[in-house]
Amino acid sequence: MPEGYTQIGKILIIAGLIIAAIGGIMVFAPRLNLFRLPGDINISGKGWKIYFPVVSCIVISLLLTLISWIIKYFSGK
């Protein structure tokens, strides 16, 4: 099989894993209560509401950093 097909196959596998991970997050996210962590700012008044997930953003940033570090570590770059 030509080298180009091997690369396309790897890309499709990675894309499939990413889509499966996003699907899993969408299924289990309501149970995780991720965007209601202590430290998230929630201000509401009569007829309006402001919600800023400060701590949730930090947690997501740490998780994405960890995932990118693991990918970089195992890819050897």
C-alpha positions in Angstrom: 0.0 0.0 0.0 1.4 3.5 -0.8 2.7 5.7 2.0 -0.1 8.2 1.4 -2.8 5.7 2.3 -1.0 4.8 5.5 -1.0 8.5 6.6 -4.6 8.9 5.7 -5.5 5.8 7.7 -3.7 7.2 10.8 -5.4 10.5 10.4 -8.8 8.8 10.1 -8.1 6.7 13.3 -7.1 9.8 15.2 -10.2 11.7 14.0 -12.4 8.8 15.0 -10.9 8.7 18.5 -11.4 12.5 18.9 -15.1 12.2 17.7 -15.6 9.3 20.1 -14.1 11.3 23.0 -16.3 14.3 22.2 -19.3 12.0 22.1 -18.4 10.5 25.5 -18.0 13.9 27.0 -21.4 14.9 25.7 -23.0 11.8 27.2 -21.3 12.0 30.6 -20.9 15.8 31.0 -24.3 16.4 32.7 -23.3 13.9 35.4 -19.9 15.4 36.0 -21.4 18.8 37.0 -18.3 20.4 35.4 -19.6 23.9 35.0 -20.9 24.3 38.6 -17.6 24.2 40.4 -16.9 26.3 43.5 -15.2 29.4 42.3 -17.3 29.9 39.2 -18.9 33.3 39.2 -22.6 33.4 39.1 -24.4 36.8 39.4 -28.1 37.2 38.8 -30.6 39.9 39.1 -34.1 40.6 38.1 -34.4 39.5 34.5 -30.7 38.9 33.9 -28.0 36.4 34.7 -24.2 36.4 34.3 -22.2 33.2 34.6 -18.5 33.0 34.2 -16.9 29.6 34.8 -13.5 30.7 36.1 -12.5 27.5 37.9 -14.1 25.3 35.1 -11.9 27.1 32.5 -8.8 26.4 34.6 -9.7 22.7 35.0 -10.3 22.4 31.2 -7.0 24.2 30.5 -5.1 21.8 32.8 -6.8 18.7 31.2 -6.0 19.9 27.7 -2.4 20.7 28.7 -2.0 17.2 30.2 -3.4 15.6 27.0 -1.2 17.6 24.7 1.8 16.8 26.9 1.0 13.0 26.8 0.6 13.2 23.0 3.9 15.0 22.6 5.7 12.6 25.0 4.5 9.5 23.1 5.0 10.9 19.7 8.7 11.5 20.5 8.7 15.2 19.4 
